[in-house]
């Protein structure tokens, strides 16, 4: 049987950067998020950039965009929350009320605040302060340890003035020459590519059915009366454990089979729950074959576990590691095609999932 390593030390195999902005024009070569994405992925090894508007839509899936509806995500707040939690860093190009709302939604979460970089145009250049007094007091308070954001970087834009009427004008801003200059680039790279410490995934038993507030720990509680195992997990660990499934040959074979997307998600949840139960059974030395499992994702309380798993598939496609490939134009069924680049990360998590064998007496042969 397969079990997770109960003391697995790792670094994130790739760094997902979530880029936010006020509008996105895919056809415009001056589009700031496109320019920044190209810069980040060319300068930082293992950097993968997500721009929601490039990949996903509300409505029906088509050749270019995946639909949030197919994984039961019905509002943008849930989408942005999940993306921000899965991301290694968040860069908000802050120029409008919409981006101010994104900043507030992310930064109010202490686990996200330190991951945020606010990229703002120079006040004098655009004749307006984008970092308002409220933002300064809420998210730049030196005394605050919870909502203080990671970094603010000022850039000096090229401008295009738009006259809406004789009394009202607005600015469109662009990076100078549609490039990230050396000084600006060094600041952004320093924020995104900062070296993190190695992390250790650990399973920890709870005596009172309450989670331990440590994103590297998986807390579990065995309810013998109800024959259930309650598991509390953070996305930081979940995304590594889900990634590990893509390197197990028998699962890869199943992923290649044409299925409705909801059925792929159901299968991934099934095998993930099975490995979790195997792992906890091994740690505790008890038979949990007739137990059910309940998983609670601690840092995404507005989303169900099924949505969290489904959106991880979307992220892997958005960053080019898998392809949710349609079998034919008239079918809603898809195959999960694993791309070669994904296999380059296999070694970094090679010891995450192990095979355990039982002896003739039914005991684990470790």
Residue frames relative to the residue before (quaternion, step in Angstrom):
aa qw qx qy qz dx dy dz
X 1.0000 0.0000 0.0000 0.0000 0.00 0.00 0.00
X 0.4452 -0.6909 0.5053 0.2630 3.56 -1.20 0.48
X 0.0121 -0.7836 0.6211 -0.0104 3.56 -1.06 0.84
X 0.4710 -0.6388 0.5216 0.3131 3.55 -1.24 0.45
X 0.5360 -0.5969 0.4947 0.3341 3.53 -1.16 0.68
X 0.3504 -0.7772 0.4904 0.1810 3.57 -0.70 1.08
X 0.7659 0.1934 -0.1557 0.5931 3.57 1.22 0.01
X 0.1725 0.8265 -0.5072 0.1729 3.54 0.67 1.19
X 0.1711 -0.7884 0.5876 0.0626 3.56 -0.72 1.13
X 0.1170 0.8169 -0.5477 0.1381 3.57 -0.79 0.99
X 0.2540 -0.6649 0.6634 0.2308 3.47 -1.49 0.12
X 0.5980 -0.5514 0.4138 0.4087 3.58 -1.11 0.54
X 0.4229 -0.7424 0.4525 0.2554 3.63 -0.67 1.03
X 0.7812 0.0139 -0.0334 0.6232 3.59 1.19 -0.48
X 0.3753 -0.7420 0.5240 0.1845 3.55 -1.19 0.59
X 0.1822 -0.7880 0.5829 0.0782 3.56 -0.54 1.21
X 0.1076 -0.7829 0.6120 0.0322 3.58 -0.80 1.06
X 0.2393 -0.7718 0.5807 0.0993 3.56 -0.77 1.12
X 0.1367 -0.8037 0.5769 0.0511 3.60 -0.59 1.17
X 0.0769 -0.7953 0.6013 0.0055 3.56 -0.81 1.08
X 0.1124 0.7882 -0.5999 0.0794 3.56 -1.13 0.65
X 0.6783 -0.5516 0.3241 0.3616 3.56 -1.28 0.19
X 0.7881 -0.0319 0.0248 0.6142 3.60 1.05 -0.61
X 0.1720 -0.7911 0.5791 0.0956 3.55 -1.17 0.48
X 0.0465 -0.7873 0.6146 -0.0162 3.55 -0.69 1.16
X 0.3118 -0.8035 0.4799 0.1641 3.55 -0.12 1.32
X 0.7012 0.4869 -0.2713 0.4445 3.58 1.04 -0.73
X 0.6222 0.5548 -0.3343 0.4396 3.60 1.26 -0.26
X 0.3565 -0.7556 0.5051 0.2165 3.64 -0.51 1.11
X 0.6325 0.5294 -0.3325 0.4574 3.60 1.27 -0.31
X 0.3800 0.7444 -0.4762 0.2733 3.59 1.25 -0.14
X 0.4462 -0.7553 0.4136 0.2436 3.57 -0.49 1.25
X 0.6653 0.5040 -0.3218 0.4470 3.57 0.96 -0.78
X 0.6172 0.5267 -0.3493 0.4687 3.59 1.09 -0.62
X 0.6475 0.5153 -0.3100 0.4681 3.57 0.98 -0.88
X 0.6833 0.4838 -0.2855 0.4664 3.56 0.92 -0.92
X 0.6210 0.5436 -0.3436 0.4482 3.61 1.01 -0.76
X 0.6629 0.5028 -0.3042 0.4639 3.57 0.89 -0.94
X 0.6428 0.5281 -0.3187 0.4543 3.56 1.00 -0.83
X 0.6917 0.4940 -0.2892 0.4405 3.59 0.77 -1.04
X 0.7174 0.4564 -0.2744 0.4492 3.58 0.80 -0.96
X 0.6643 0.4800 -0.3119 0.4807 3.60 1.17 -0.42
X 0.7266 0.4492 -0.2383 0.4621 3.60 1.11 -0.64
X 0.7861 0.2960 -0.1425 0.5235 3.60 1.01 -0.73
X 0.3965 -0.7282 0.5102 0.2284 3.56 -0.64 1.15
X 0.8272 0.2016 -0.1666 0.4974 3.56 -0.91 0.94
X 0.4948 0.6500 -0.4382 0.3751 3.60 1.23 0.21
X 0.0537 -0.7837 0.6186 -0.0167 3.55 -0.88 1.06
X 0.1859 -0.8186 0.5402 0.0593 3.57 -0.62 1.17
X 0.1445 -0.7744 0.6116 0.0735 3.55 -1.02 0.89
X 0.0235 -0.7227 0.6908 -0.0018 3.51 -1.03 1.01
X 0.4465 -0.7367 0.4279 0.2734 3.59 -0.37 1.19
X 0.6882 0.5201 -0.2907 0.4139 3.57 0.86 -0.98
X 0.6030 0.5616 -0.3575 0.4395 3.61 1.22 -0.31
X 0.8109 0.3501 -0.1092 0.4561 3.54 1.09 -0.71
X 0.8340 0.2262 -0.0418 0.5015 3.56 0.91 -0.94
X 0.0639 -0.7787 0.6227 0.0423 3.55 -1.27 0.52
X 0.4021 -0.6007 0.6032 0.3373 3.51 -1.40 0.11
X 0.6125 0.5035 -0.3913 0.4672 3.57 -0.79 0.98
X 0.7439 -0.3912 0.2886 0.4586 3.57 -1.17 -0.52
X 0.5187 -0.6197 0.5001 0.3110 3.53 -1.14 0.77
X 0.0230 -0.7793 0.6256 0.0282 3.57 -1.09 0.72
X 0.7788 -0.3521 0.2226 0.4689 3.59 -1.26 -0.12
X 0.7567 0.4046 -0.2076 0.4696 3.58 1.01 -0.77
X 0.8195 0.2263 -0.0788 0.5206 3.57 0.94 -0.86
X 0.3479 -0.6879 0.5968 0.2227 3.53 -1.20 0.70
X 0.3891 -0.7358 0.5114 0.2137 3.55 -1.05 0.77
X 0.4762 -0.6518 0.5116 0.2944 3.56 -0.97 0.86
X 0.5841 0.6136 -0.3666 0.3846 3.56 1.09 -0.70
X 0.6348 0.5649 -0.3315 0.4098 3.60 1.05 -0.73
X 0.7454 0.2952 -0.2097 0.5597 3.60 1.19 -0.35
X 0.5730 -0.6764 0.3324 0.3220 3.53 1.25 0.72
X 0.4420 0.6225 -0.5034 0.4047 3.56 1.08 0.78
X 0.0998 -0.8575 0.5047 -0.0011 3.57 -0.49 1.18
X 0.7754 0.2530 -0.1730 0.5521 3.62 1.20 -0.08
X 0.5950 -0.6183 0.3985 0.3238 3.54 -1.15 0.76
X 0.5751 0.5944 -0.3860 0.4086 3.61 1.09 -0.59
X 0.6630 0.4945 -0.3036 0.4730 3.60 0.94 -0.89
X 0.6405 0.5349 -0.3177 0.4503 3.58 0.97 -0.88
X 0.7097 0.4564 -0.2691 0.4643 3.56 0.79 -1.02
X 0.6203 0.5335 -0.3532 0.4536 3.58 1.03 -0.68
X 0.6721 0.4946 -0.3036 0.4599 3.58 0.85 -0.93
X 0.6547 0.5123 -0.3221 0.4529 3.59 0.90 -0.89
X 0.6704 0.5084 -0.3024 0.4479 3.58 0.91 -0.89
X 0.6668 0.4918 -0.3092 0.4668 3.60 1.03 -0.73
X 0.6621 0.4935 -0.3032 0.4756 3.58 1.00 -0.79
X 0.6374 0.5794 -0.3282 0.3876 3.61 1.09 -0.68
X 0.4911 -0.6257 0.5293 0.2951 3.50 -1.29 0.56
X 0.7821 -0.0224 0.0361 0.6217 3.57 1.06 -0.83
X 0.2298 -0.7438 0.6125 0.1369 3.56 -1.28 0.49
X 0.0579 -0.7770 0.6261 0.0312 3.58 -0.83 0.97
X 0.1010 -0.7875 0.6076 0.0198 3.55 -0.72 1.14
X 0.2205 -0.7285 0.6330 0.1411 3.56 -0.72 1.09
X 0.1279 -0.8678 0.4799 0.0174 3.54 0.02 1.36
X 0.1840 0.7948 -0.5548 0.1632 3.55 -0.57 1.24
X 0.7955 0.2695 -0.1155 0.5302 3.61 1.15 -0.40
X 0.6945 -0.4310 0.3641 0.4465 3.54 -1.36 -0.03
X 0.6141 0.5627 -0.3484 0.4300 3.59 1.05 -0.70
X 0.7001 0.4426 -0.2825 0.4840 3.57 0.88 -0.87
X 0.5804 0.5494 -0.3757 0.4692 3.60 1.16 -0.48
X 0.6359 0.5200 -0.3187 0.4729 3.57 1.06 -0.78
X 0.6320 0.5197 -0.3284 0.4719 3.60 1.01 -0.78
X 0.6328 0.5294 -0.3301 0.4586 3.56 0.94 -0.87
X 0.6794 0.4928 -0.2967 0.4555 3.58 0.85 -0.94
X 0.6547 0.5246 -0.3097 0.4476 3.59 0.96 -0.86
X 0.7121 0.4384 -0.2594 0.4831 3.59 0.97 -0.82
X 0.7411 0.4815 -0.2523 0.3940 3.56 0.67 -1.16
X 0.5676 0.5903 -0.3979 0.4136 3.60 1.16 -0.38
X 0.6350 0.4773 -0.3163 0.5186 3.58 1.31 -0.32
X 0.4198 -0.7400 0.4601 0.2540 3.62 -0.45 1.15
X 0.6449 0.5332 -0.3285 0.4381 3.60 1.09 -0.61
X 0.7096 0.4335 -0.2548 0.4936 3.57 1.22 -0.43
X 0.5541 0.6704 -0.3932 0.2983 3.58 1.02 -0.78
X 0.7101 0.4677 -0.2749 0.4488 3.59 0.83 -0.94
X 0.6329 0.5367 -0.3321 0.4485 3.62 1.25 -0.32
X 0.6141 0.6049 -0.3285 0.3861 3.59 1.26 -0.30
X 0.0748 -0.7314 0.6752 0.0597 3.51 -1.14 0.83
X 0.1994 -0.7707 0.5972 0.0979 3.55 -0.78 1.08
X 0.1256 -0.7904 0.5989 0.0294 3.56 -0.59 1.20
X 0.0244 0.8413 -0.5328 0.0874 3.58 -0.35 1.26
X 0.4814 -0.6550 0.4938 0.3089 3.60 -1.08 0.69
X 0.6210 -0.5604 0.4074 0.3665 3.56 -1.17 0.61
X 0.5406 -0.6655 0.4180 0.3002 3.59 -0.84 1.03
X 0.6833 0.4978 -0.2961 0.4446 3.57 0.87 -0.95
X 0.6391 0.5567 -0.3272 0.4177 3.56 0.98 -0.87
X 0.7950 0.2803 -0.1494 0.5167 3.60 0.91 -0.86
X 0.4093 -0.7537 0.4332 0.2770 3.57 1.36 0.14
X 0.7032 0.3698 -0.2714 0.5432 3.56 1.02 0.79
X 0.3501 -0.7177 0.5616 0.2167 3.57 -1.05 0.78
X 0.2466 -0.7853 0.5541 0.1245 3.56 -0.58 1.18
X 0.6772 0.3999 -0.2843 0.5483 3.59 1.13 -0.54
X 0.1886 -0.8343 0.5134 0.0685 3.54 -0.02 1.34
X 0.6979 -0.4442 0.3501 0.4394 3.55 -1.32 0.14
X 0.6273 0.5396 -0.3416 0.4457 3.58 0.98 -0.81
X 0.6665 0.4946 -0.3099 0.4638 3.60 0.87 -0.94
X 0.6414 0.5276 -0.3293 0.4492 3.59 0.98 -0.82
X 0.7076 0.4596 -0.2685 0.4647 3.58 0.85 -0.97
X 0.7038 0.4766 -0.2701 0.4523 3.57 1.04 -0.76
X 0.8538 0.1916 -0.0387 0.4825 3.56 0.82 -1.01
X 0.7087 0.3790 -0.2761 0.5271 3.58 1.28 0.13
X 0.3551 0.7410 -0.4880 0.2943 3.56 1.24 0.41
X 0.4024 -0.7542 0.4680 0.2240 3.58 -0.47 1.20
X 0.6542 0.5238 -0.3132 0.4467 3.57 1.15 -0.56
X 0.6198 0.5553 -0.3440 0.4350 3.58 1.22 -0.40
X 0.2105 -0.7841 0.5741 0.1064 3.55 -0.93 0.96
X 0.6893 0.5106 -0.2683 0.4384 3.56 1.23 -0.21
X 0.8164 0.2503 -0.1157 0.5074 3.60 0.83 -0.94
X 0.4337 0.6883 -0.4778 0.3316 3.61 1.19 0.19
X 0.3375 -0.7715 0.4999 0.2023 3.58 -0.58 1.11
X 0.6862 -0.5571 0.3078 0.3523 3.52 -1.25 0.60
X 0.8109 -0.1464 0.1609 0.5433 3.60 0.76 -0.98
X 0.1405 -0.7367 0.6510 0.1173 3.53 -1.26 0.56
X 0.0551 -0.7957 0.6031 -0.0093 3.57 -0.83 1.04
X 0.2495 -0.7634 0.5816 0.1295 3.56 -0.88 0.99
X 0.0633 -0.7781 0.6227 0.0539 3.56 -1.01 0.80
X 0.3812 -0.7277 0.5348 0.1977 3.55 -1.21 0.58
X 0.1884 -0.8701 0.4499 0.0706 3.56 -0.02 1.33
X 0.4266 -0.5551 0.6199 0.3543 3.44 -1.47 0.10
X 0.2385 -0.8062 0.5328 0.0959 3.58 -1.03 0.82
X 0.0879 -0.7297 0.6724 0.0877 3.46 -1.32 0.56
X 0.2496 -0.7969 0.5367 0.1210 3.58 -0.53 1.19
X 0.1188 -0.7773 0.6164 0.0427 3.53 -0.94 0.96
X 0.2022 -0.7897 0.5710 0.0977 3.61 -0.64 1.11
X 0.2336 -0.7980 0.5445 0.1102 3.56 -0.38 1.26
X 0.7646 -0.0907 0.0741 0.6338 3.57 1.16 -0.68
X 0.7113 -0.4331 0.3131 0.4565 3.59 -1.26 -0.07
X 0.7569 0.3773 -0.1993 0.4950 3.58 1.19 -0.49
X 0.7712 0.3095 -0.1655 0.5311 3.58 1.20 -0.20
X 0.0058 0.7803 -0.6239 0.0430 3.53 -0.93 1.03
X 0.1278 -0.7814 0.6050 0.0837 3.53 -1.25 0.42
X 0.3591 -0.7318 0.5398 0.2102 3.54 -1.27 0.38
X 0.1623 -0.6932 0.6847 0.1558 3.49 -1.26 0.62
X 0.1920 -0.8076 0.5522 0.0776 3.58 -0.79 1.02
X 0.0546 -0.7808 0.6224 0.0077 3.54 -1.17 0.72
X 0.5369 -0.5692 0.4907 0.3833 3.55 -1.23 0.37
X 0.5815 -0.6095 0.4093 0.3504 3.57 -1.00 0.86
X 0.8425 -0.0033 -0.0729 0.5338 3.55 -0.77 1.16
X 0.5098 -0.6684 0.3976 0.3677 3.58 1.26 0.47
X 0.5748 0.5395 -0.3843 0.4804 3.52 1.07 0.87
X 0.3994 -0.6503 0.5781 0.2889 3.52 -1.30 0.36
X 0.3594 -0.7669 0.4944 0.1955 3.57 -0.44 1.21
X 0.7010 -0.5021 0.3121 0.3988 3.54 -1.27 0.45
X 0.6855 0.4854 -0.2973 0.4539 3.59 0.82 -0.97
X 0.6697 0.4825 -0.2890 0.4849 3.57 0.90 -0.96
X 0.6574 0.5356 -0.3078 0.4315 3.56 0.92 -0.92
X 0.6524 0.5208 -0.3176 0.4497 3.58 0.94 -0.84
X 0.6491 0.5156 -0.3180 0.4602 3.58 1.03 -0.77
X 0.6673 0.4947 -0.3005 0.4687 3.57 0.97 -0.88
X 0.6558 0.5076 -0.3133 0.4627 3.59 0.91 -0.90
X 0.6292 0.5474 -0.3329 0.4401 3.58 0.97 -0.83
X 0.6770 0.4833 -0.2906 0.4730 3.58 1.02 -0.79
X 0.7233 0.4524 -0.2571 0.4540 3.59 0.80 -1.00
X 0.7892 0.3726 -0.1601 0.4612 3.57 0.88 -0.98
X 0.3081 0.7574 -0.5283 0.2291 3.58 1.14 0.39
X 0.4704 -0.6995 0.4672 0.2668 3.55 -0.96 0.88
X 0.2065 -0.7749 0.5879 0.1064 3.53 -0.86 1.01
X 0.5487 -0.6029 0.4611 0.3504 3.54 -1.24 0.36
X 0.5903 -0.5479 0.4423 0.3946 3.56 -1.24 0.35
X 0.2257 -0.7762 0.5777 0.1134 3.54 -1.05 0.79
X 0.2313 -0.7738 0.5775 0.1192 3.54 -1.16 0.65
X 0.2931 -0.7413 0.5818 0.1613 3.54 -0.78 1.10
X 0.0227 0.8126 -0.5785 0.0673 3.55 -0.80 1.01
X 0.3101 -0.7116 0.5992 0.1959 3.56 -1.06 0.83
X 0.0364 -0.8097 0.5849 -0.0315 3.56 -0.78 1.06
X 0.3567 -0.7444 0.5275 0.2010 3.58 -0.82 1.01
X 0.2536 -0.7540 0.5904 0.1366 3.56 -1.03 0.88
X 0.3581 -0.7441 0.5250 0.2059 3.57 -0.94 0.87
X 0.7944 0.3037 -0.1258 0.5108 3.57 1.13 -0.61
X 0.5360 -0.6634 0.3853 0.3525 3.59 1.18 0.57
X 0.5526 0.5627 -0.4149 0.4537 3.56 1.01 0.88
X 0.4804 -0.6928 0.4533 0.2895 3.60 -0.98 0.80
X 0.4109 -0.6397 0.5826 0.2873 3.51 -1.32 0.42
X 0.3816 -0.7529 0.4921 0.2130 3.59 -0.78 1.00
X 0.4512 0.6120 -0.5038 0.4099 3.51 0.42 1.33
X 0.3733 -0.7834 0.4483 0.2142 3.59 -0.40 1.20
X 0.6273 0.5200 -0.3492 0.4628 3.61 1.22 -0.13
X 0.6707 0.5028 -0.2875 0.4634 3.59 1.26 -0.26
X 0.2237 -0.7044 0.6540 0.1613 3.52 -1.24 0.65
X 0.1662 -0.7998 0.5725 0.0704 3.55 -0.49 1.19
X 0.0109 -0.8063 0.5914 0.0000 3.58 -0.94 0.83
X 0.1176 -0.7692 0.6262 0.0487 3.53 -1.22 0.65
X 0.2266 -0.7806 0.5722 0.1092 3.58 -0.75 1.07
X 0.1385 -0.7801 0.6085 0.0443 3.55 -0.63 1.19
X 0.2471 -0.8147 0.5105 0.1210 3.57 -0.11 1.31
X 0.6185 0.5644 -0.3447 0.4243 3.58 1.07 -0.69
X 0.7750 0.3171 -0.1619 0.5221 3.58 0.90 -0.94
X 0.3352 -0.7662 0.4715 0.2798 3.59 1.36 -0.12
X 0.4930 0.6100 -0.4604 0.4158 3.52 0.79 1.11
X 0.2150 -0.7205 0.6382 0.1651 3.53 -1.31 0.45
X 0.1807 -0.7817 0.5912 0.0828 3.56 -0.63 1.14
X 0.0867 -0.8044 0.5877 0.0004 3.55 -0.77 1.10
X 0.1266 -0.7709 0.6223 0.0484 3.55 -0.95 0.98
X 0.0662 0.8224 -0.5531 0.1158 3.56 -0.60 1.14
X 0.3311 -0.7099 0.5855 0.2086 3.54 -1.24 0.58
X 0.6167 -0.5759 0.3925 0.3659 3.57 -1.13 0.67
X 0.5455 0.6300 -0.3935 0.3881 3.60 1.10 -0.60
X 0.7177 0.3838 -0.2226 0.5367 3.58 1.05 -0.82
X 0.6190 0.5854 -0.3453 0.3936 3.57 0.94 -0.90
X 0.6795 0.5065 -0.3124 0.4291 3.60 0.86 -0.92
X 0.6340 0.5031 -0.3373 0.4809 3.61 1.10 -0.59
X 0.6791 0.4904 -0.3005 0.4562 3.58 0.91 -0.88
X 0.6356 0.5045 -0.3341 0.4795 3.60 1.03 -0.69
X 0.6215 0.5464 -0.3406 0.4463 3.59 0.99 -0.81
X 0.6242 0.5758 -0.3345 0.4086 3.57 1.01 -0.78
X 0.5918 0.5930 -0.3619 0.4087 3.60 1.12 -0.60
X 0.6481 0.5546 -0.3160 0.4153 3.59 1.12 -0.66
X 0.6832 0.4567 -0.2926 0.4890 3.60 1.27 -0.08
X 0.5520 0.5660 -0.4053 0.4591 3.59 1.29 0.22
X 0.4941 -0.7274 0.3895 0.2738 3.56 -0.51 1.23
X 0.6837 0.4921 -0.3172 0.4355 3.61 0.84 -0.87
X 0.6444 0.4941 -0.3273 0.4832 3.58 1.12 -0.56
X 0.6135 0.5540 -0.3451 0.4444 3.57 1.03 -0.77
X 0.6228 0.5412 -0.3298 0.4587 3.56 1.06 -0.77
X 0.6703 0.4918 -0.2884 0.4750 3.56 1.00 -0.87
X 0.6229 0.5563 -0.3408 0.4317 3.59 1.02 -0.76
X 0.6629 0.5276 -0.3039 0.4357 3.59 1.10 -0.70
X 0.5658 0.6050 -0.3880 0.4042 3.58 1.22 -0.29
X 0.4942 -0.6588 0.4705 0.3168 3.61 -0.94 0.82
X 0.1372 0.7705 -0.6086 0.1306 3.56 -0.79 1.07
X 0.5586 -0.5086 0.5053 0.4171 3.51 -1.30 0.20
X 0.6152 -0.5768 0.3799 0.3801 3.56 -1.05 0.69
X 0.6416 0.5303 -0.3285 0.4464 3.59 0.98 -0.80
X 0.6520 0.5030 -0.3169 0.4706 3.59 1.13 -0.61
X 0.5847 0.5382 -0.3682 0.4826 3.61 1.12 -0.57
X 0.6547 0.5111 -0.3093 0.4631 3.57 0.94 -0.91
X 0.6434 0.5250 -0.3179 0.4576 3.59 0.96 -0.87
X 0.6558 0.5101 -0.3129 0.4602 3.58 0.98 -0.84
X 0.6512 0.5090 -0.3205 0.4627 3.60 0.92 -0.88
X 0.6467 0.5082 -0.3194 0.4706 3.59 0.95 -0.83
X 0.6343 0.5519 -0.3231 0.4344 3.58 0.97 -0.88
X 0.7260 0.4209 -0.2602 0.4776 3.60 0.77 -1.01
X 0.6111 0.5451 -0.3557 0.4505 3.59 1.07 -0.63
X 0.6637 0.4946 -0.3018 0.4730 3.58 0.91 -0.90
X 0.6226 0.5511 -0.3302 0.4467 3.57 1.05 -0.77
X 0.6790 0.4737 -0.2951 0.4770 3.60 0.90 -0.91
X 0.6209 0.5357 -0.3475 0.4547 3.61 1.00 -0.74
X 0.6683 0.4899 -0.3025 0.4710 3.59 0.90 -0.90
X 0.6218 0.5338 -0.3347 0.4652 3.59 1.00 -0.79
X 0.6682 0.5193 -0.2937 0.4445 3.56 0.92 -0.97
X 0.6900 0.4670 -0.2782 0.4780 3.57 0.85 -0.98
X 0.6092 0.5467 -0.3408 0.4624 3.59 1.09 -0.72
X 0.6618 0.4970 -0.3063 0.4703 3.58 0.99 -0.86
X 0.6581 0.5200 -0.3151 0.4441 3.59 0.90 -0.93
X 0.7568 0.3988 -0.2015 0.4770 3.57 0.88 -0.98
X 0.3537 -0.7504 0.4883 0.2707 3.59 1.19 -0.44
X 0.5792 0.5554 -0.3822 0.4582 3.58 1.13 0.71
X 0.4902 -0.6481 0.5022 0.2958 3.53 -1.25 0.56
X 0.0575 -0.8178 0.5725 -0.0084 3.59 -0.63 1.14
X 0.2537 0.8234 -0.4823 0.1580 3.58 1.23 0.40
X 0.7677 0.3357 -0.1980 0.5087 3.59 0.99 -0.74
X 0.4934 0.6364 -0.4348 0.4031 3.58 1.25 0.45
X 0.3039 -0.7011 0.6072 0.2178 3.54 -1.23 0.52
X 0.3007 -0.7604 0.5513 0.1657 3.57 -1.23 0.40
X 0.1172 -0.7648 0.6309 0.0570 3.55 -1.10 0.80
X 0.1294 -0.8139 0.5657 0.0292 3.56 -0.68 1.14
X 0.0841 -0.7796 0.6200 0.0288 3.54 -0.90 0.99
X 0.2646 -0.7496 0.5890 0.1457 3.57 -0.79 1.08
X 0.3735 -0.8044 0.4229 0.1857 3.55 -0.35 1.29
X 0.7788 0.3503 -0.1886 0.4850 3.61 0.97 -0.73
X 0.7161 0.3257 -0.2794 0.5505 3.59 1.14 0.54
X 0.0003 0.8717 -0.4895 0.0245 3.51 0.69 1.15
X 0.6615 0.5045 -0.3292 0.4467 3.62 1.13 -0.42
X 0.7031 0.4092 -0.2587 0.5208 3.60 1.31 -0.08
X 0.4440 -0.6675 0.5307 0.2750 3.54 -1.15 0.68
X 0.6713 -0.5159 0.3501 0.4008 3.55 -1.24 0.51
X 0.6268 0.5506 -0.3314 0.4407 3.56 1.01 -0.79
X 0.6513 0.5053 -0.3107 0.4731 3.59 1.00 -0.78
X 0.6369 0.5409 -0.3197 0.4467 3.56 1.00 -0.85
X 0.6770 0.4755 -0.2880 0.4822 3.60 0.94 -0.89
X 0.6528 0.5241 -0.3166 0.4460 3.60 0.91 -0.90
X 0.6834 0.4894 -0.2993 0.4515 3.56 0.93 -0.86
X 0.5721 0.5727 -0.3912 0.4378 3.60 1.15 -0.47
X 0.6092 0.5306 -0.3492 0.4748 3.59 1.07 -0.68
X 0.6363 0.5278 -0.3218 0.4615 3.58 0.99 -0.82
X 0.6486 0.5159 -0.3186 0.4601 3.57 0.96 -0.86
X 0.6576 0.5123 -0.3188 0.4511 3.59 0.89 -0.89
X 0.6466 0.4810 -0.3293 0.4921 3.60 1.06 -0.63
X 0.6529 0.5414 -0.3210 0.4215 3.60 0.90 -0.91
X 0.7419 0.3723 -0.2252 0.5102 3.60 1.06 -0.68
X 0.5937 -0.6651 0.3211 0.3194 3.56 1.26 0.41
X 0.5066 0.6648 -0.4244 0.3482 3.61 1.12 0.47
X 0.7642 0.1020 -0.1062 0.6279 3.58 1.25 -0.37
X 0.2099 -0.7418 0.6115 0.1783 3.54 -1.33 0.11
X 0.2637 -0.7408 0.5983 0.1538 3.57 -0.76 1.08
X 0.0664 -0.8818 0.4653 -0.0402 3.48 0.38 1.41
X 0.3910 -0.7101 0.5357 0.2363 3.58 -0.82 0.97
X 0.4675 -0.6870 0.4801 0.2810 3.57 -1.01 0.83
X 0.7602 -0.1623 0.0731 0.6248 3.59 1.14 -0.64
X 0.7122 -0.5030 0.2927 0.3925 3.55 -1.24 0.38
X 0.7355 0.4387 -0.2340 0.4603 3.57 1.08 -0.67
X 0.6645 0.5055 -0.2976 0.4630 3.57 1.25 -0.14
X 0.3912 -0.6982 0.5491 0.2410 3.55 -1.17 0.63
X 0.5280 0.6421 -0.4081 0.3774 3.58 1.27 -0.10
X 0.1251 -0.7940 0.5941 0.0302 3.52 -1.16 0.76
X 0.2873 -0.6961 0.6225 0.2133 3.51 -1.34 0.40
X 0.3480 -0.6907 0.5818 0.2518 3.57 -1.12 0.62
X 0.1072 -0.8034 0.5854 0.0216 3.55 -0.33 1.27
X 0.2497 -0.7817 0.5582 0.1226 3.56 -0.62 1.15
X 0.3084 -0.7788 0.5227 0.1587 3.57 -0.66 1.11
X 0.6684 -0.5412 0.3398 0.3808 3.55 -1.19 0.60
X 0.6222 0.5684 -0.3559 0.4038 3.58 0.99 -0.77
X 0.5956 0.5721 -0.3739 0.4220 3.60 1.04 -0.67
X 0.6580 0.5332 -0.3155 0.4280 3.59 0.98 -0.82
X 0.5678 0.5958 -0.3957 0.4076 3.61 1.18 -0.35
X 0.6743 0.4838 -0.3002 0.4702 3.59 1.22 -0.33
X 0.4024 0.7546 -0.4528 0.2524 3.59 1.28 -0.08
X 0.6715 0.5255 -0.3121 0.4189 3.57 0.85 -0.93
X 0.6433 0.5587 -0.3305 0.4060 3.58 1.02 -0.76
X 0.7807 0.2140 -0.1492 0.5678 3.61 1.17 -0.41
X 0.1979 0.8427 -0.4830 0.1324 3.57 1.21 0.58
X 0.7484 0.3976 -0.2178 0.4842 3.62 1.01 -0.72
X 0.3984 0.7482 -0.4628 0.2594 3.59 1.24 0.15
X 0.7875 0.1615 -0.0688 0.5908 3.60 0.94 -0.92
X 0.0865 -0.8109 0.5788 0.0025 3.54 -0.81 1.06
X 0.4098 -0.6758 0.5565 0.2563 3.54 -1.27 0.54
X 0.0905 -0.7769 0.6223 0.0313 3.56 -0.87 1.01
X 0.2083 -0.7862 0.5735 0.0981 3.56 -0.98 0.87
X 0.3413 -0.7291 0.5527 0.2157 3.58 -1.11 0.62
X 0.4574 -0.6654 0.5195 0.2796 3.54 -1.15 0.66
X 0.7060 -0.4458 0.3324 0.4386 3.59 -1.30 0.04
X 0.6702 0.4768 -0.2973 0.4848 3.60 1.26 -0.37
X 0.5846 -0.6165 0.3567 0.3886 3.58 1.30 0.12
X 0.5545 0.6002 -0.4097 0.4055 3.59 1.21 0.03
X 0.5761 -0.5942 0.4298 0.3610 3.53 -1.18 0.49
X 0.2256 -0.7405 0.6194 0.1309 3.53 -1.02 0.90
X 0.0793 -0.8445 0.5295 -0.0148 3.55 -0.09 1.34
